[in-house]
């Protein structure tokens, strides 16, 4: 099973690293990453595999949301199926 992780906020050094470390810490495998900086704003999408998470998915989401709060970022994580249903025409 896969999930979509999004990060938005003011650009600072280490955003990609801190999110990637949290993913690795809980055994979420990063499959693909797209990021950009527009003026001073950072935006990133990660496509991650969550088949082998070491904690429950909802707890993983909470960990990343809390990381976002610590770093003054908006971090959202959702199952790929939910993401696809939300964007289906």
Buried (B, 14 or more C-beta within 10 A) or exposed (E): EBBBBBBBBEBEEEBBEBBBEBBEEBBBBBEEBEBEEEEEEBBBBBBBBBEEBEBEBEEBBEBBBEBBEEBEBEBBBBBBEEBEEEEEE
